[in-house]
Amino acid sequence: MNNREKGFIDYPKPDVVYIDVDGTLLVDDSVNHQLVSWARRRHNEGKQIIVWSARGADNARRAVELCGINDIVSHTLSKPGYVVDDLGHRFTQYMEVIHVNDIDGNAQDRKPAGAFVGSI
């Protein structure tokens, strides 16, 4: 059974990448240079880069400055406290969630569509 038969509409993915701060962009308070390079490649491909943090927009802004990526980041936000969607948590089926450990310059940069690797 394909995705369309399951009721899943394969919408084109927006060219927007959301990057988390703690444990992702910053690991043990150190810049994740591999992720910074990956984000720069995505930005060069035309993707919009947004940095967000459960600790708030100010934390996201500080991380962007620390990492020296102000030139590629279009927005800094808090992660949402609530998501209201008719699909509930299944809204994630329309995005690719990439675990920070899967960011590797020499390997495939993404998981297959629909793979749920971590929490939002």
LOVEX-235106 format. One record per residue (C-alpha): x, y, z; residue number from 0. Coordinates in steps of 0.5 Angstrom, whole numbers. Layout:
% LOVEX-235106
<pt xx="X" yy="Y" zz="Z" n="NUM"/>
...
% end
This chain:
% LOVEX-235106
<pt xx="0" yy="0" zz="0" n="0"/>
<pt xx="3" yy="7" zz="-2" n="1"/>
<pt xx="2" yy="13" zz="2" n="2"/>
<pt xx="-3" yy="16" zz="-2" n="3"/>
<pt xx="-7" yy="9" zz="-1" n="4"/>
<pt xx="-6" yy="11" zz="7" n="5"/>
<pt xx="-9" yy="17" zz="6" n="6"/>
<pt xx="-2" yy="21" zz="6" n="7"/>
<pt xx="-2" yy="27" zz="1" n="8"/>
<pt xx="6" yy="27" zz="-1" n="9"/>
<pt xx="6" yy="35" zz="-1" n="10"/>
<pt xx="13" yy="38" zz="-3" n="11"/>
<pt xx="17" yy="40" zz="3" n="12"/>
<pt xx="18" yy="47" zz="4" n="13"/>
<pt xx="25" yy="49" zz="4" n="14"/>
<pt xx="26" yy="51" zz="11" n="15"/>
<pt xx="30" yy="48" zz="16" n="16"/>
<pt xx="29" yy="48" zz="24" n="17"/>
<pt xx="35" yy="47" zz="28" n="18"/>
<pt xx="35" yy="46" zz="35" n="19"/>
<pt xx="40" yy="49" zz="40" n="20"/>
<pt xx="41" yy="45" zz="46" n="21"/>
<pt xx="44" yy="38" zz="45" n="22"/>
<pt xx="44" yy="40" zz="37" n="23"/>
<pt xx="47" yy="46" zz="35" n="24"/>
<pt xx="51" yy="47" zz="42" n="25"/>
<pt xx="53" yy="40" zz="45" n="26"/>
<pt xx="56" yy="41" zz="52" n="27"/>
<pt xx="56" yy="49" zz="51" n="28"/>
<pt xx="61" yy="48" zz="45" n="29"/>
<pt xx="59" yy="49" zz="38" n="30"/>
<pt xx="57" yy="43" zz="33" n="31"/>
<pt xx="62" yy="45" zz="27" n="32"/>
<pt xx="59" yy="39" zz="23" n="33"/>
<pt xx="52" yy="42" zz="24" n="34"/>
<pt xx="54" yy="49" zz="22" n="35"/>
<pt xx="57" yy="47" zz="16" n="36"/>
<pt xx="51" yy="42" zz="14" n="37"/>
<pt xx="47" yy="48" zz="15" n="38"/>
<pt xx="51" yy="53" zz="11" n="39"/>
<pt xx="50" yy="47" zz="5" n="40"/>
<pt xx="43" yy="47" zz="6" n="41"/>
<pt xx="43" yy="55" zz="6" n="42"/>
<pt xx="47" yy="55" zz="0" n="43"/>
<pt xx="42" yy="50" zz="-3" n="44"/>
<pt xx="37" yy="56" zz="-2" n="45"/>
<pt xx="34" yy="53" zz="4" n="46"/>
<pt xx="31" yy="58" zz="10" n="47"/>
<pt xx="35" yy="57" zz="16" n="48"/>
<pt xx="31" yy="58" zz="23" n="49"/>
<pt xx="34" yy="56" zz="30" n="50"/>
<pt xx="29" yy="55" zz="36" n="51"/>
<pt xx="30" yy="53" zz="43" n="52"/>
<pt xx="25" yy="50" zz="48" n="53"/>
<pt xx="29" yy="55" zz="53" n="54"/>
<pt xx="26" yy="61" zz="48" n="55"/>
<pt xx="28" yy="66" zz="43" n="56"/>
<pt xx="33" yy="69" zz="47" n="57"/>
<pt xx="37" yy="63" zz="48" n="58"/>
<pt xx="37" yy="61" zz="40" n="59"/>
<pt xx="39" yy="68" zz="39" n="60"/>
<pt xx="45" yy="67" zz="43" n="61"/>
<pt xx="47" yy="61" zz="40" n="62"/>
<pt xx="47" yy="64" zz="33" n="63"/>
<pt xx="51" yy="69" zz="35" n="64"/>
<pt xx="56" yy="64" zz="39" n="65"/>
<pt xx="56" yy="60" zz="32" n="66"/>
<pt xx="57" yy="66" zz="28" n="67"/>
<pt xx="51" yy="64" zz="23" n="68"/>
<pt xx="48" yy="70" zz="23" n="69"/>
<pt xx="49" yy="71" zz="16" n="70"/>
<pt xx="45" yy="65" zz="14" n="71"/>
<pt xx="39" yy="65" zz="20" n="72"/>
<pt xx="33" yy="68" zz="18" n="73"/>
<pt xx="29" yy="67" zz="25" n="74"/>
<pt xx="30" yy="65" zz="32" n="75"/>
<pt xx="24" yy="63" zz="36" n="76"/>
<pt xx="22" yy="59" zz="42" n="77"/>
<pt xx="20" yy="52" zz="40" n="78"/>
<pt xx="12" yy="52" zz="41" n="79"/>
<pt xx="9" yy="50" zz="47" n="80"/>
<pt xx="3" yy="47" zz="44" n="81"/>
<pt xx="2" yy="45" zz="37" n="82"/>
<pt xx="-6" yy="46" zz="35" n="83"/>
<pt xx="-7" yy="41" zz="28" n="84"/>
<pt xx="-12" yy="37" zz="26" n="85"/>
<pt xx="-7" yy="31" zz="25" n="86"/>
<pt xx="-5" yy="32" zz="32" n="87"/>
<pt xx="2" yy="29" zz="33" n="88"/>
<pt xx="2" yy="26" zz="26" n="89"/>
<pt xx="3" yy="33" zz="23" n="90"/>
<pt xx="10" yy="30" zz="23" n="91"/>
<pt xx="9" yy="26" zz="17" n="92"/>
<pt xx="10" yy="32" zz="13" n="93"/>
<pt xx="17" yy="33" zz="15" n="94"/>
<pt xx="23" yy="30" zz="15" n="95"/>
<pt xx="26" yy="30" zz="22" n="96"/>
<pt xx="34" yy="29" zz="22" n="97"/>
<pt xx="37" yy="27" zz="29" n="98"/>
<pt xx="44" yy="31" zz="30" n="99"/>
<pt xx="48" yy="24" zz="30" n="100"/>
<pt xx="46" yy="23" zz="23" n="101"/>
<pt xx="49" yy="30" zz="20" n="102"/>
<pt xx="55" yy="27" zz="17" n="103"/>
<pt xx="58" yy="31" zz="11" n="104"/>
<pt xx="60" yy="24" zz="8" n="105"/>
<pt xx="54" yy="21" zz="8" n="106"/>
<pt xx="47" yy="22" zz="6" n="107"/>
<pt xx="44" yy="28" zz="10" n="108"/>
<pt xx="37" yy="26" zz="11" n="109"/>
<pt xx="33" yy="20" zz="13" n="110"/>
<pt xx="27" yy="18" zz="9" n="111"/>
<pt xx="21" yy="22" zz="9" n="112"/>
<pt xx="16" yy="20" zz="14" n="113"/>
<pt xx="22" yy="18" zz="19" n="114"/>
<pt xx="20" yy="20" zz="26" n="115"/>
<pt xx="27" yy="20" zz="29" n="116"/>
<pt xx="26" yy="24" zz="35" n="117"/>
<pt xx="21" yy="29" zz="39" n="118"/>
<pt xx="20" yy="36" zz="36" n="119"/>
% end
